[in-house]
Each structure stands twice: as structure tokens, then as C-alpha cells.
Amino acid sequence: MTPSPSDDVMNMPAIDSGGGHDSLSRRFARPVIRLRLDVAYDGTEFAGWAAQTGHRTVAGVIDDALSTVFRVPVQVRAAGRTDSGVHASGQVAHVDIPVDALPHASPRTRRRDDSEFGPLVHRLAKLLTEDVRILGITRAAAGFDARFSALRRRYVYRLSTAPYGVEPHEARFVTAWPRDLDVDAMAAAARELLGLHDFAAFCRHRDGATTIRELQRLDCTRDGHRVAVTVSADAFCWNMVRSLVGALLAVGEHRRDPAWCVGLLSATRRSSDFAAAPARGLTLVGVDYPPDGELAARNLVTRDVRTADEIG
């Protein structure tokens, strides 16, 4: 016998956490529950995260799988919409599901060690292709929105300066760099970029979008032939992480000095003085959120668009 949803799910009101929870409830004309998804993917064969007609995307294949399971069209929303070819080991997303569709995800019999949504994780592992995995599913706390509740996103960019390039088992996730890099110079340049700035020089233009961001971490380290750039910020604008790495690589090759890098912060448009680093070396490794009781307040802060007046 298919188990029924628990009472607190059945009686759960449609809470608007800033991500369209109420609007979806109205669309289905029935209560919905928000689920948090922890997601990993190899971005090589995807045209990025966001669903696009005629293109294979991470959101697109997850939407299809979940819609098949729940027998109703659904859409996932992510903490960060990664570009074509970019990977994730710690992406976070949410999806709103009509409460009366939940039984479709439950098996006739449950294993004793299954978590509430363990059977759904198992089922999605069979439906999804090998280059995308749902690592875990939980009920989202009230006020949770994968995008607007986030405190920061964390990325790592990996390179190899080995004369042979990259070992085959890492070739899809590490960029082979044919020239040596002065990592100390890169680190010096990186330190000057930390803080709240207008990163217009490092972002592809989007009409109406702010390019003011708080860069919280930008570290460059070396371990033998391996170079890693670790980046975190409250949010990133389009192409920003790969552009930051691209500028640091110009410094690392001594084509530019560290002072040039910080000077880019005075630009009002994307700079053409350097190229963005290739997508394959970039991985979204984690997204951080505040305690559950602070989620709703965080949503309001994130939705308040920053202006140049805030930069000290």
C-alpha cells in the first residue's frame, strides 16, 4: 500500500519564500511543498544550468525526471546558474511539488533505512543520466529559497601546469595550462580584489543587472603542478568567476602586474584586456545558508539591489 504524506505535509500552508511558492500553489489550485535538492553534475555535455529550448541543460533534465515521477510539470530553481561546461559538486536547488502528487514518488514498500525522500533519490538515480546526480532531498525550511536565501557561493578553479597536461581521469575537470604561473603574484593581485566592489570589468553585461558584489575569498595556491583558485562571494554576476581567474592568469604569466588587476575595478564595462578562463576547470563546490530562523530575513537582504552608493 502506498504510504500517505504525513499530516504536517498535508496541512502545510503554501508559504511564499520569495521564489514563487504562492504562485505555484495558485497555478495548481492546491497546496504545495518545497523540497531542497543537493545536486552534482559534470557540466561538459550541458549547455549550462538554466533550461533552454533546444539545448540539453542540467535544469532541463532534472525538470523532466521530476515531472515524470510526480506526473505534473515542475521547475527547479538553483542557487547559481552555472555556465556551459561548468561543473558542480555542491549545487543547491529547490522545487515546489503539489502535496497530492507526493505519493507518486513513494514505493509500495519502503526499506527500514530509507529517509523520507530516500526512495525518490534512488528513483532519480535510475532516471537521470550519469553526468547528473541528486545527492539528497529534504523538506525545505519555511522561508528557504535556493537562490535568495544563500549567504555565499563557493567555487574552485583547477589548473595543471604539468608538461603532459592533465591526467586522463581529470581531463574534464582540470584546465591544462601550457605556461608556468607565478602563483605568488596571482595571490597578491587577488588580495586587492576582496571586498565590496563594482565588478563590471569581470562580468558580461545584462540589462538591468547590478555588477556590485562582495568578494569574500579569492585564494591562489600551488601543489606541485596543480594550481587552484578558490573563490567565494555573496553572489556572482554572469561570467564573473572565470573572468577573475582569467585576469589572475594574465598576472601569473607576467603579462600584467598585480596593480593592473585592481585597477580594473574602476571600469564600467567588461574589459577586453584579458580572456575568461576556460569553463572546464571551474566547479561550484558549495552554497552556504543562514540558520532556518534567518532565511526569510536573508531573502529580503538579497532582493535589495545594491547601488554604487554602498561602495566605501
Secondary structure as GFF3:
##gff-version 3
##sequence-region A 1 312
A	DSSP	alpha_helix	7	10	.	.	.	ID=ss1
A	DSSP	alpha_helix	21	28	.	.	.	ID=ss2
A	DSSP	beta_strand	32	41	.	.	.	ID=ss3
A	DSSP	three_ten_helix	43	45	.	.	.	ID=ss4
A	DSSP	alpha_helix	58	70	.	.	.	ID=ss5
A	DSSP	beta_strand	76	78	.	.	.	ID=ss6
A	DSSP	beta_strand	87	98	.	.	.	ID=ss7
A	DSSP	three_ten_helix	99	105	.	.	.	ID=ss8
A	DSSP	alpha_helix	118	127	.	.	.	ID=ss9
A	DSSP	beta_strand	132	139	.	.	.	ID=ss10
A	DSSP	beta_strand	152	160	.	.	.	ID=ss11
A	DSSP	three_ten_helix	168	170	.	.	.	ID=ss12
A	DSSP	beta_strand	175	176	.	.	.	ID=ss13
A	DSSP	alpha_helix	183	191	.	.	.	ID=ss14
A	DSSP	beta_strand	195	198	.	.	.	ID=ss15
A	DSSP	three_ten_helix	200	202	.	.	.	ID=ss16
A	DSSP	beta_strand	212	223	.	.	.	ID=ss17
A	DSSP	beta_strand	226	233	.	.	.	ID=ss18
A	DSSP	alpha_helix	240	252	.	.	.	ID=ss19
A	DSSP	alpha_helix	258	263	.	.	.	ID=ss20
A	DSSP	three_ten_helix	264	266	.	.	.	ID=ss21
A	DSSP	three_ten_helix	279	281	.	.	.	ID=ss22
A	DSSP	beta_strand	282	288	.	.	.	ID=ss23
A	DSSP	three_ten_helix	292	294	.	.	.	ID=ss24
A	DSSP	alpha_helix	295	303	.	.	.	ID=ss25
A	DSSP	three_ten_helix	308	310	.	.	.	ID=ss26
###
